[in-house]
Amino acid sequence: MTEIQDAARTRTFSWSDPAEIAAQVGGMSGLELLQALAVGKLPPPPILQTIGGSGIEVEEGSVTVILPVREFHYNPLGTVHGGVIATLLDTAAACSVHSTLPVGVGYTSLDLNTRFIKPVTVKSGELRCTGQVISRGRRTAVAEARLVDERGALLAHATSTCMLFELPQ
């Protein structure tokens, strides 16, 4: 067995209390909640802090998640792990749906159909994953998300169906 000796790499981070955001969900529209997150009135959700996301941009029906690629996103092959990419796609698509919901209505993802198009590495730079609502009815909504590198090259694409429901009061 060969010993691997390399400079130690470490990462330390903290996250906000998810209950602080959850407590606001029933009293704000989806757009209001996401805009509060975008401008820092509410702390970012723990998943965004975990993956190292640097922010979101929000408008009704569309949300963009921004992530600078780092080594800690890598799989054993030396590219960004598909789970990180899927997390970005799911977040952008589902939050786009959320941005269209009135006070008292929630959602959950029913599916995520993902296509990985190009490998993602630190050379990809800052990633932008933009979700867009395609269709929204009373009980379901469909959204798509596109992940691009800092040069605008398409890296991955997904579609998602979300179930809509009334939040308990």
URBEL-V128819 format. One record per residue. RES is the residue in one letter. PHI is phi in radians with two decimals (none if undefined). PSI is psi as a letter, one per 40 degrees, with the letter a starting at -180 (none if undefined). NEAR is the number of other ideal C-beta (glycine too) atoms within 12 Angstrom. Layout:
BEGIN
res->RES phi->PHI psi->PSI near->NEAR
res->RES phi->PHI psi->PSI near->NEAR
END
This chain:
BEGIN
res->M phi->none psi->h near->3
res->T phi->-1.67 psi->h near->4
res->E phi->-1.46 psi->h near->5
res->I phi->-1.69 psi->h near->7
res->Q phi->-2.05 psi->h near->6
res->D phi->-2.60 psi->i near->7
res->A phi->-1.07 psi->h near->7
res->A phi->-1.17 psi->h near->7
res->R phi->-1.98 psi->h near->10
res->T phi->-2.29 psi->i near->8
res->R phi->-2.57 psi->h near->14
res->T phi->-2.16 psi->h near->9
res->F phi->-2.62 psi->i near->17
res->S phi->-2.23 psi->i near->11
res->W phi->-2.39 psi->i near->20
res->S phi->-1.49 psi->i near->20
res->D phi->-1.23 psi->h near->16
res->P phi->-1.10 psi->d near->19
res->A phi->-1.15 psi->d near->14
res->E phi->-1.12 psi->d near->19
res->I phi->-1.32 psi->d near->27
res->A phi->-1.01 psi->d near->19
res->A phi->-1.16 psi->d near->15
res->Q phi->-1.57 psi->e near->25
res->V phi->-0.99 psi->d near->29
res->G phi->-1.29 psi->e near->21
res->G phi->-1.85 psi->e near->18
res->M phi->-2.32 psi->i near->27
res->S phi->-1.22 psi->i near->24
res->G phi->-1.04 psi->d near->38
res->L phi->-1.11 psi->d near->27
res->E phi->-1.08 psi->d near->25
res->L phi->-1.10 psi->d near->36
res->L phi->-1.16 psi->d near->41
res->Q phi->-1.15 psi->d near->24
res->A phi->-1.10 psi->d near->25
res->L phi->-1.15 psi->d near->35
res->A phi->-1.11 psi->d near->28
res->V phi->-1.69 psi->e near->16
res->G phi->1.52 psi->e near->12
res->K phi->-1.24 psi->d near->16
res->L phi->-2.11 psi->i near->28
res->P phi->-1.22 psi->i near->23
res->P phi->-1.14 psi->i near->34
res->P phi->-1.16 psi->i near->32
res->P phi->-0.95 psi->d near->20
res->I phi->-1.11 psi->d near->27
res->L phi->-1.14 psi->d near->33
res->Q phi->-1.20 psi->d near->23
res->T phi->-1.09 psi->d near->22
res->I phi->-1.49 psi->e near->33
res->G phi->1.52 psi->f near->28
res->G phi->-1.10 psi->i near->36
res->S phi->-1.85 psi->e near->23
res->G phi->2.71 psi->i near->24
res->I phi->-2.36 psi->i near->36
res->E phi->-2.11 psi->h near->24
res->V phi->-2.32 psi->h near->32
res->E phi->-2.53 psi->i near->21
res->E phi->-1.06 psi->h near->22
res->G phi->1.52 psi->e near->29
res->S phi->-2.64 psi->h near->30
res->V phi->-2.35 psi->h near->43
res->T phi->-2.01 psi->h near->34
res->V phi->-1.88 psi->h near->43
res->I phi->-1.98 psi->h near->30
res->L phi->-2.50 psi->h near->40
res->P phi->-1.36 psi->h near->24
res->V phi->-1.24 psi->h near->34
res->R phi->-2.32 psi->i near->24
res->E phi->-0.99 psi->d near->21
res->F phi->-1.18 psi->e near->20
res->H phi->-1.50 psi->e near->28
res->Y phi->-1.31 psi->i near->22
res->N phi->-1.66 psi->a near->18
res->P phi->-1.12 psi->e near->6
res->L phi->-1.53 psi->e near->11
res->G phi->1.50 psi->f near->15
res->T phi->-2.28 psi->i near->23
res->V phi->-1.12 psi->h near->37
res->H phi->-1.06 psi->h near->24
res->G phi->-1.02 psi->d near->26
res->G phi->-1.17 psi->d near->20
res->V phi->-1.16 psi->d near->36
res->I phi->-1.09 psi->d near->41
res->A phi->-1.10 psi->d near->31
res->T phi->-1.08 psi->d near->35
res->L phi->-1.09 psi->d near->49
res->L phi->-1.09 psi->d near->46
res->D phi->-1.11 psi->d near->40
res->T phi->-1.10 psi->d near->41
res->A phi->-1.12 psi->d near->48
res->A phi->-1.14 psi->d near->45
res->A phi->-1.16 psi->d near->44
res->C phi->-1.18 psi->d near->48
res->S phi->-1.09 psi->d near->45
res->V phi->-1.09 psi->d near->43
res->H phi->-0.98 psi->d near->44
res->S phi->-1.14 psi->e near->39
res->T phi->-1.77 psi->e near->34
res->L phi->-1.58 psi->h near->35
res->P phi->-1.36 psi->i near->23
res->V phi->-0.96 psi->h near->18
res->G phi->1.57 psi->e near->17
res->V phi->-2.05 psi->h near->30
res->G phi->-2.05 psi->a near->27
res->Y phi->-2.63 psi->i near->34
res->T phi->-2.56 psi->i near->22
res->S phi->-1.25 psi->h near->32
res->L phi->-1.67 psi->d near->22
res->D phi->-2.71 psi->i near->20
res->L phi->-2.56 psi->h near->31
res->N phi->-1.81 psi->h near->21
res->T phi->-2.02 psi->i near->28
res->R phi->-2.19 psi->h near->20
res->F phi->-1.58 psi->h near->24
res->I phi->-1.80 psi->d near->20
res->K phi->-2.35 psi->i near->21
res->P phi->-1.13 psi->i near->22
res->V phi->-2.02 psi->h near->38
res->T phi->-2.38 psi->i near->22
res->V phi->-1.06 psi->d near->21
res->K phi->-1.19 psi->e near->19
res->S phi->-1.22 psi->d near->33
res->G phi->1.28 psi->a near->22
res->E phi->-1.33 psi->h near->27
res->L phi->-1.60 psi->i near->44
res->R phi->-2.21 psi->h near->35
res->C phi->-2.06 psi->h near->49
res->T phi->-1.92 psi->h near->34
res->G phi->-1.74 psi->i near->43
res->Q phi->-2.54 psi->h near->32
res->V phi->-1.25 psi->h near->36
res->I phi->-1.65 psi->d near->23
res->S phi->-2.71 psi->h near->21
res->R phi->-2.42 psi->h near->27
res->G phi->-1.97 psi->a near->15
res->R phi->-1.31 psi->d near->13
res->R phi->-2.01 psi->d near->17
res->T phi->-2.44 psi->i near->22
res->A phi->-2.45 psi->i near->37
res->V phi->-2.11 psi->h near->32
res->A phi->-2.38 psi->i near->42
res->E phi->-2.17 psi->i near->34
res->A phi->-2.46 psi->i near->43
res->R phi->-2.20 psi->h near->33
res->L phi->-1.85 psi->h near->43
res->V phi->-2.18 psi->i near->30
res->D phi->-1.48 psi->a near->29
res->E phi->-1.21 psi->e near->19
res->R phi->-1.66 psi->e near->14
res->G phi->1.59 psi->e near->15
res->A phi->-1.28 psi->h near->19
res->L phi->-1.23 psi->h near->23
res->L phi->-1.88 psi->d near->37
res->A phi->-2.80 psi->i near->39
res->H phi->-2.50 psi->i near->29
res->A phi->-2.61 psi->i near->38
res->T phi->-2.15 psi->i near->31
res->S phi->-2.51 psi->i near->36
res->T phi->-1.92 psi->h near->28
res->C phi->-2.08 psi->i near->37
res->M phi->-1.61 psi->h near->23
res->L phi->-1.82 psi->i near->30
res->F phi->-2.69 psi->i near->17
res->E phi->-1.33 psi->h near->16
res->L phi->-1.36 psi->i near->24
res->P phi->-1.16 psi->i near->9
res->Q phi->-1.72 psi->none near->10
END
